Amino acid sequence: MLTTMYSQSGNMKRPAKLHEVFWLEQRQAEVPQDDLWLGERELAKLATLRFAKRRNDWRLGRWTAKSALAAHLHRDHTRETLRETEVLAGDDGSPEVWIRGQRGPAAISLSHSNGKALCVVGVAKSAIGCDLELVEPRSEAFVSDYFTNEEQWRIRLSNPSQRSLLANLFWSAKESALKAMRTGLRQDTRTLSVFLLEDCVQSREWHPLVVRSDTAEVFPGWWKEEGAMLRTIVGKSRSALPIPLSQ
């Protein structure tokens, strides 16, 4: 049933071309101690962040994004070149890429959790979103507040050993879709429904999923669990398996 629902969102006669998405994760320890790799507008933003954790998370996200963009765009990974690439918040808060003062030829999404950051890179102006979550227990109140009735039912009927994974997977996929929609948590998460196209299993492989909005928008994507961390990536268009980047 889920596969049929997914197929109905596309062209049955002529399969849509699969887009490429790229991803990179970085740890807090990999971020330079100095700020010589940040651009002027980024430094101005950093100066407004008062709390150490917020500053560290923000720097980790920018370092990960700049590293991913350098690899994707085949640019040098020097401080001078990294300064030329700025990752700035758009009017709606979504990250936007600027290179030497001009809009960059790529779209990105960012997420961070537990001292790690994830950056996903796609073609310019594409709608993409990603999320990185620690797999941890979620309360009954959390499940009731943020999930649809069907999602709540699926979590409660699942194997007890997989409930935390399933709850975090539904939450993460919704977060990714809200980023692709550029609305964030200003939108009710219960307006989105998550469908897994394969059984929910813990492995290091990417598995397909679909997020569907109550306005019939469809966001196909992928999820992977590894090392107690969960990653989800979605977009407005179907993509091939996410491609890892390296510095």
C-alpha contacts under 8 A as a table, 3 or more apart, distances in Angstrom:
res1	aa1	res2	aa2	distance
1	M	4	T	5.16
1	M	5	M	6.28
2	L	5	M	5.08
2	L	6	Y	6.26
2	L	195	F	6.68
2	L	196	L	7.28
2	L	197	L	5.97
3	T	6	Y	5.05
3	T	7	S	6.18
3	T	197	L	6.19
4	T	7	S	5.03
4	T	8	Q	6.16
5	M	8	Q	5.25
5	M	9	S	6.84
6	Y	9	S	5.55
6	Y	10	G	7.43
6	Y	210	V	7.09
6	Y	220	P	7.96
7	S	10	G	5.60
7	S	11	N	7.63
7	S	12	M	6.92
8	Q	11	N	7.35
8	Q	12	M	7.21
9	S	218	V	6.97
10	G	15	P	7.23
10	G	16	A	6.94
11	N	14	R	5.50
11	N	15	P	5.76
11	N	16	A	6.65
12	M	15	P	6.32
16	A	238	R	7.58
17	K	238	R	7.67
18	L	237	S	7.59
18	L	238	R	5.48
18	L	239	S	4.66
18	L	240	A	5.52
19	H	237	S	7.04
19	H	238	R	6.28
19	H	239	S	4.39
19	H	240	A	6.14
20	E	122	G	6.74
20	E	239	S	5.55
20	E	240	A	5.77
20	E	241	L	7.67
20	E	242	P	6.96
20	E	243	I	7.45
21	V	120	V	6.77
21	V	121	V	5.76
21	V	122	G	4.97
21	V	123	V	7.92
21	V	239	S	6.65
21	V	240	A	7.35
21	V	241	L	7.69
21	V	242	P	5.26
21	V	243	I	6.22
22	F	72	H	7.72
22	F	120	V	5.54
22	F	121	V	5.07
22	F	122	G	6.61
22	F	242	P	5.46
22	F	243	I	4.58
22	F	244	P	5.68
22	F	245	L	6.35
23	W	68	A	7.11
23	W	118	L	7.05
23	W	119	C	5.60
23	W	120	V	4.41
23	W	121	V	6.24
23	W	242	P	6.63
23	W	243	I	6.17
23	W	244	P	5.03
23	W	245	L	5.74
24	L	64	T	7.09
24	L	68	A	5.86
24	L	118	L	5.82
24	L	119	C	5.45
24	L	120	V	6.71
24	L	244	P	6.01
24	L	245	L	5.33
24	L	246	S	6.96
25	E	64	T	6.67
25	E	116	K	6.82
25	E	117	A	5.46
25	E	118	L	4.53
25	E	119	C	6.49
26	Q	30	E	6.65
26	Q	60	L	7.61
26	Q	64	T	5.74
26	Q	116	K	5.71
26	Q	117	A	5.44
26	Q	118	L	6.83
27	R	30	E	5.47
27	R	31	V	7.31
27	R	60	L	7.39
27	R	115	G	5.83
27	R	116	K	4.52
27	R	117	A	6.49
28	Q	31	V	5.63
28	Q	56	N	7.74
28	Q	60	L	5.93
28	Q	115	G	5.28
28	Q	116	K	6.17
29	A	32	P	7.96
31	V	59	R	7.48
31	V	60	L	6.22
31	V	63	W	6.33
32	P	35	D	7.30
34	D	37	W	7.78
35	D	38	L	5.62
35	D	43	L	7.85
36	L	39	G	8.00
36	L	79	R	6.23
36	L	80	E	7.88
36	L	83	R	7.36
37	W	78	T	7.87
37	W	79	R	4.47
37	W	80	E	6.59
37	W	81	T	7.91
37	W	82	L	5.38
37	W	83	R	4.84
38	L	42	E	5.87
38	L	43	L	6.15
38	L	79	R	8.00
38	L	82	L	6.98
38	L	83	R	4.94
38	L	86	E	7.29
39	G	42	E	5.15
39	G	43	L	6.13
39	G	82	L	7.92
39	G	83	R	4.57
39	G	84	E	6.46
39	G	85	T	7.22
39	G	86	E	5.94
40	E	43	L	5.11
40	E	44	A	6.29
41	R	44	A	5.03
41	R	45	K	6.36
41	R	86	E	7.64
41	R	88	L	7.82
42	E	45	K	5.06
42	E	46	L	6.15
42	E	86	E	6.74
42	E	87	V	7.39
42	E	88	L	7.01
43	L	46	L	4.97
43	L	47	A	6.21
44	A	47	A	5.26
44	A	48	T	6.95
45	K	48	T	5.44
45	K	49	L	7.11
46	L	49	L	5.45
46	L	55	R	6.73
46	L	58	W	7.83
47	A	50	R	7.58
49	L	52	A	7.96
49	L	54	R	6.63
49	L	55	R	5.85
50	R	54	R	7.56
50	R	55	R	7.29
51	F	54	R	5.44
51	F	55	R	6.25
52	A	55	R	5.06
52	A	56	N	6.02
53	K	56	N	5.06
53	K	57	D	6.05
54	R	57	D	5.21
54	R	58	W	6.03
55	R	58	W	5.12
55	R	59	R	6.08
56	N	59	R	5.18
56	N	60	L	6.03
57	D	60	L	5.07
57	D	61	G	6.15
57	D	112	H	6.97
57	D	115	G	7.62
58	W	61	G	5.16
58	W	62	R	6.27
59	R	62	R	5.12
59	R	63	W	6.01
60	L	63	W	5.16
60	L	64	T	6.10
60	L	112	H	7.95
60	L	116	K	7.63
60	L	117	A	6.48
61	G	64	T	5.19
61	G	65	A	6.12
61	G	110	L	6.63
61	G	111	S	7.12
61	G	112	H	6.77
61	G	117	A	5.79
61	G	118	L	7.53
61	G	119	C	7.68
62	R	65	A	5.08
62	R	66	K	6.01
62	R	87	V	6.59
63	W	66	K	5.23
63	W	67	S	6.01
64	T	67	S	5.13
64	T	68	A	6.06
64	T	117	A	6.50
64	T	118	L	6.92
64	T	119	C	6.28
65	A	68	A	5.09
65	A	69	L	6.07
65	A	87	V	7.43
65	A	108	I	7.71
65	A	110	L	7.31
65	A	119	C	5.56
66	K	69	L	5.08
66	K	70	A	6.01
66	K	82	L	6.33
66	K	85	T	6.76
66	K	86	E	7.66
66	K	87	V	7.59
67	S	70	A	5.16
67	S	71	A	6.31
67	S	77	H	6.98
67	S	82	L	7.98
67	S	247	Q	6.34
68	A	71	A	5.26
68	A	72	H	6.05
68	A	119	C	6.80
68	A	120	V	7.82
68	A	121	V	7.37
68	A	245	L	6.53
68	A	246	S	7.49
68	A	247	Q	7.30
69	L	72	H	4.96
69	L	73	L	5.75
69	L	74	H	7.96
69	L	75	R	7.83
69	L	121	V	7.32
70	A	73	L	5.37
70	A	74	H	5.62
70	A	75	R	4.63
70	A	76	D	6.31
70	A	77	H	6.12
70	A	82	L	7.58
70	A	247	Q	7.61
71	A	74	H	5.10
71	A	75	R	6.45
71	A	77	H	7.95
71	A	245	L	6.46
71	A	246	S	6.44
71	A	247	Q	5.70
72	H	75	R	7.84
72	H	121	V	7.75
72	H	245	L	7.11
75	R	81	T	7.37
76	D	81	T	6.16
76	D	82	L	7.81
77	H	81	T	6.53
77	H	82	L	6.42
77	H	247	Q	7.47
78	T	81	T	5.32
78	T	82	L	6.05
79	R	82	L	5.00
79	R	83	R	6.07
80	E	83	R	5.26
80	E	84	E	6.80
81	T	84	E	5.26
81	T	85	T	6.98
82	L	85	T	5.31
82	L	86	E	7.78
83	R	86	E	6.73
84	E	99	I	5.50
84	E	100	R	5.17
84	E	101	G	7.99
85	T	97	V	7.08
85	T	98	W	5.70
85	T	99	I	4.48
85	T	100	R	6.62
86	E	97	V	6.02
86	E	98	W	5.07
86	E	99	I	6.27
87	V	95	P	6.06
87	V	96	E	5.55
87	V	97	V	4.90
87	V	98	W	6.29
88	L	95	P	5.47
88	L	96	E	5.31
88	L	97	V	6.60
88	L	98	W	7.43
89	A	92	D	7.47
89	A	93	G	4.83
89	A	94	S	5.30
89	A	95	P	4.57
89	A	96	E	5.96
90	G	93	G	4.98
90	G	94	S	5.27
90	G	95	P	6.06
90	G	96	E	6.09
91	D	94	S	7.46
92	D	182	R	6.73
92	D	183	T	7.28
93	G	182	R	7.94
94	S	109	S	7.72
94	S	179	K	7.32
94	S	182	R	6.36
95	P	108	I	6.78
95	P	109	S	6.63
95	P	110	L	7.48
96	E	103	R	7.78
96	E	107	A	6.89
96	E	108	I	6.98
97	V	103	R	5.95
97	V	104	G	5.03
97	V	105	P	7.78
97	V	106	A	6.87
97	V	107	A	6.92
97	V	108	I	7.47
98	W	101	G	5.77
98	W	102	Q	5.27
98	W	103	R	4.45
98	W	104	G	4.81
99	I	102	Q	5.27
99	I	103	R	6.22
99	I	104	G	5.40
104	G	107	A	7.99
104	G	124	A	7.45
105	P	123	V	6.88
105	P	124	A	5.02
106	A	121	V	6.59
106	A	122	G	5.77
106	A	123	V	4.80
106	A	124	A	3.91
106	A	125	K	7.10
107	A	121	V	5.74
107	A	122	G	5.11
107	A	123	V	5.64
107	A	124	A	4.73
107	A	125	K	5.83
107	A	126	S	6.10
107	A	127	A	7.65
107	A	128	I	7.45
108	I	119	C	6.74
108	I	120	V	5.42
108	I	121	V	4.55
108	I	122	G	6.22
108	I	128	I	6.99
108	I	129	G	7.67
109	S	119	C	5.71
109	S	120	V	5.28
109	S	121	V	6.85
109	S	128	I	6.47
109	S	129	G	5.18
109	S	130	C	5.77
109	S	179	K	7.39
110	L	117	A	7.26
110	L	118	L	5.76
110	L	119	C	4.69
110	L	120	V	6.67
110	L	129	G	7.58
110	L	130	C	6.32
110	L	131	D	7.17
111	S	117	A	5.63
111	S	118	L	5.23
111	S	119	C	6.67
111	S	130	C	6.50
111	S	131	D	5.16
111	S	132	L	5.64
112	H	115	G	7.09
112	H	116	K	5.50
112	H	117	A	4.02
112	H	118	L	6.10
112	H	131	D	7.57
112	H	132	L	5.94
112	H	133	E	7.81
113	S	116	K	5.40
113	S	117	A	6.40
113	S	132	L	6.11
113	S	133	E	5.99
113	S	134	L	6.84
114	N	134	L	7.18
117	A	132	L	7.34
118	L	130	C	7.58
118	L	131	D	7.34
118	L	132	L	6.52
119	C	130	C	7.42
120	V	128	I	7.85
120	V	129	G	7.47
120	V	130	C	6.57
120	V	233	I	7.63
122	G	126	S	6.53
122	G	128	I	7.14
123	V	126	S	5.70
126	S	235	G	7.69
126	S	236	K	7.46
127	A	180	A	4.86
127	A	181	M	6.89
127	A	235	G	5.49
127	A	236	K	5.47
127	A	237	S	7.98
128	I	176	S	7.71
128	I	177	A	7.70
128	I	179	K	7.06
128	I	180	A	4.46
128	I	233	I	7.38
128	I	234	V	5.75
128	I	235	G	4.21
128	I	236	K	6.66
129	G	175	E	7.81
129	G	176	S	4.38
129	G	177	A	5.88
129	G	178	L	7.35
129	G	179	K	4.84
129	G	180	A	4.43
129	G	233	I	5.80
129	G	234	V	5.42
129	G	235	G	6.28
130	C	173	A	7.93
130	C	175	E	7.42
130	C	176	S	4.46
130	C	177	A	7.74
130	C	179	K	7.23
130	C	231	R	7.31
130	C	232	T	5.47
130	C	233	I	4.39
130	C	234	V	6.44
131	D	172	S	5.68
131	D	173	A	7.26
131	D	175	E	6.32
131	D	176	S	5.34
131	D	231	R	5.78
131	D	232	T	5.33
131	D	233	I	6.74
132	L	172	S	7.04
132	L	229	M	6.94
132	L	230	L	5.69
132	L	231	R	4.75
132	L	232	T	6.77
133	E	168	N	7.15
133	E	172	S	6.68
133	E	229	M	5.69
133	E	230	L	5.08
133	E	231	R	6.58
134	L	168	N	7.91
134	L	228	A	6.05
134	L	229	M	4.65
134	L	230	L	6.15
135	V	164	S	6.39
135	V	165	L	5.86
135	V	168	N	6.10
135	V	228	A	5.54
135	V	229	M	5.80
135	V	230	L	6.41
136	E	164	S	5.84
136	E	165	L	7.51
136	E	168	N	7.32
137	P	163	R	7.94
137	P	164	S	5.00
138	R	142	F	6.22
138	R	143	V	6.94
138	R	164	S	6.38
138	R	167	A	6.76
138	R	168	N	7.54
139	S	142	F	5.12
139	S	143	V	6.39
140	E	143	V	5.09
140	E	144	S	6.14
141	A	144	S	5.11
141	A	145	D	6.03
142	F	145	D	5.18
142	F	146	Y	6.16
143	V	146	Y	5.69
143	V	147	F	5.66
143	V	152	Q	6.30
143	V	167	A	7.27
144	S	147	F	6.01
144	S	148	T	7.88
144	S	152	Q	6.83
146	Y	171	W	7.82
146	Y	188	D	7.73
146	Y	189	T	5.64
146	Y	190	R	5.80
147	F	150	E	7.98
147	F	151	E	5.78
147	F	152	Q	6.05
147	F	170	F	7.86
147	F	171	W	7.90
147	F	189	T	6.78
147	F	190	R	5.31
148	T	151	E	5.15
148	T	152	Q	6.20
148	T	190	R	5.19
148	T	191	T	7.82
148	T	192	L	7.81
148	T	193	S	6.81
149	N	152	Q	5.10
149	N	153	W	6.17
150	E	153	W	5.03
150	E	154	R	6.20
151	E	154	R	5.06
151	E	155	I	6.22
151	E	170	F	7.78
151	E	193	S	7.57
151	E	194	V	7.65
152	Q	155	I	5.23
152	Q	156	R	6.23
153	W	156	R	5.26
153	W	157	L	6.15
154	R	157	L	5.27
154	R	158	S	6.03
155	I	158	S	5.24
155	I	163	R	5.75
155	I	166	L	6.44
155	I	167	A	6.53
156	R	163	R	7.37
158	S	162	Q	6.68
158	S	163	R	6.16
159	N	162	Q	5.43
159	N	163	R	6.46
160	P	163	R	5.32
161	S	164	S	7.43
162	Q	165	L	5.26
162	Q	166	L	6.10
162	Q	200	C	7.96
163	R	166	L	5.09
163	R	167	A	6.00
164	S	167	A	5.22
164	S	168	N	6.08
165	L	168	N	5.30
165	L	169	L	5.90
166	L	169	L	4.94
166	L	170	F	6.18
166	L	200	C	7.12
167	A	170	F	5.33
167	A	171	W	6.26
168	N	171	W	5.00
168	N	172	S	5.88
168	N	230	L	7.78
169	L	172	S	5.09
169	L	173	A	6.04
169	L	223	W	7.82
169	L	230	L	7.17
169	L	232	T	7.75
170	F	173	A	5.31
170	F	174	K	6.29
170	F	194	V	6.06
171	W	174	K	5.23
171	W	175	E	6.27
172	S	175	E	5.02
172	S	176	S	6.23
172	S	230	L	7.83
172	S	231	R	7.45
172	S	232	T	6.23
173	A	176	S	5.10
173	A	177	A	6.22
173	A	194	V	6.90
173	A	211	V	6.99
173	A	223	W	7.98
173	A	232	T	5.73
173	A	233	I	7.37
173	A	234	V	7.49
174	K	177	A	5.08
174	K	178	L	6.12
174	K	189	T	6.48
174	K	192	L	6.58
174	K	193	S	7.73
174	K	194	V	7.21
174	K	211	V	7.08
175	E	178	L	5.17
175	E	179	K	6.33
175	E	184	G	7.04
175	E	185	L	7.58
176	S	179	K	5.17
176	S	180	A	6.33
176	S	232	T	6.60
176	S	233	I	6.21
176	S	234	V	6.08
177	A	180	A	4.96
177	A	181	M	6.16
177	A	211	V	6.83
177	A	219	F	6.65
177	A	234	V	6.16
177	A	235	G	7.35
178	L	181	M	4.95
178	L	182	R	6.01
178	L	183	T	5.52
178	L	184	G	4.71
178	L	185	L	6.92
178	L	187	Q	7.53
179	K	182	R	4.74
179	K	183	T	6.30
179	K	184	G	5.39
180	A	183	T	7.95
180	A	234	V	7.21
180	A	235	G	6.25
180	A	236	K	7.30
181	M	184	G	7.50
183	T	186	R	5.97
183	T	187	Q	6.22
184	G	187	Q	6.35
185	L	188	D	6.72
185	L	189	T	7.22
187	Q	191	T	7.76
188	D	191	T	5.75
188	D	192	L	7.96
189	T	192	L	5.66
190	R	193	S	7.06
191	T	213	S	5.72
191	T	214	D	5.34
192	L	211	V	6.50
192	L	212	R	5.60
192	L	213	S	4.39
192	L	214	D	6.24
193	S	211	V	5.57
193	S	212	R	5.23
193	S	213	S	6.32
193	S	214	D	7.90
194	V	209	L	7.26
194	V	210	V	5.93
194	V	211	V	4.54
194	V	212	R	6.51
195	F	209	L	5.71
195	F	210	V	5.18
195	F	211	V	6.23
195	F	212	R	7.94
196	L	199	D	6.96
196	L	200	C	7.31
196	L	208	P	6.62
196	L	209	L	4.50
196	L	210	V	6.52
197	L	207	H	7.64
197	L	208	P	5.62
197	L	209	L	5.31
197	L	210	V	7.48
198	E	207	H	6.80
198	E	208	P	6.85
198	E	209	L	7.75
202	Q	224	K	7.96
202	Q	225	E	5.97
202	Q	226	E	7.60
203	S	224	K	7.09
203	S	225	E	5.99
203	S	226	E	6.53
204	R	224	K	6.17
204	R	225	E	5.92
204	R	226	E	5.31
205	E	224	K	5.88
205	E	225	E	7.66
206	W	222	W	6.00
206	W	223	W	5.40
206	W	224	K	4.75
206	W	241	L	7.15
206	W	242	P	7.98
207	H	222	W	5.37
207	H	223	W	5.27
207	H	224	K	6.33
208	P	220	P	7.54
208	P	221	G	5.80
208	P	222	W	4.48
208	P	223	W	6.45
209	L	220	P	6.00
209	L	221	G	5.32
209	L	222	W	5.52
209	L	223	W	7.09
210	V	218	V	6.92
210	V	219	F	5.64
210	V	220	P	4.29
210	V	221	G	5.92
210	V	234	V	7.90
211	V	218	V	5.91
211	V	219	F	5.00
211	V	220	P	6.26
211	V	221	G	7.89
212	R	216	A	6.21
212	R	217	E	5.71
212	R	218	V	4.59
212	R	219	F	6.22
213	S	216	A	5.26
213	S	217	E	5.18
213	S	218	V	6.54
214	D	217	E	7.36
218	V	236	K	6.76
219	F	234	V	5.84
219	F	235	G	5.30
219	F	236	K	4.98
219	F	237	S	6.89
219	F	238	R	7.81
220	P	234	V	5.59
220	P	235	G	6.02
220	P	236	K	6.84
220	P	237	S	6.72
220	P	238	R	5.62
220	P	239	S	7.73
221	G	232	T	7.34
221	G	233	I	5.40
221	G	234	V	3.96
221	G	235	G	6.23
221	G	238	R	6.92
221	G	239	S	7.04
222	W	232	T	5.67
222	W	233	I	5.29
222	W	234	V	6.41
222	W	241	L	7.62
222	W	242	P	7.84
223	W	230	L	7.26
223	W	231	R	5.50
223	W	232	T	4.35
223	W	233	I	6.46
224	K	230	L	5.85
224	K	231	R	5.30
224	K	232	T	6.67
225	E	228	A	6.73
225	E	229	M	5.71
225	E	230	L	4.42
225	E	231	R	6.34
226	E	229	M	5.44
226	E	230	L	6.51
235	G	238	R	6.79
235	G	239	S	7.60
239	S	242	P	7.52
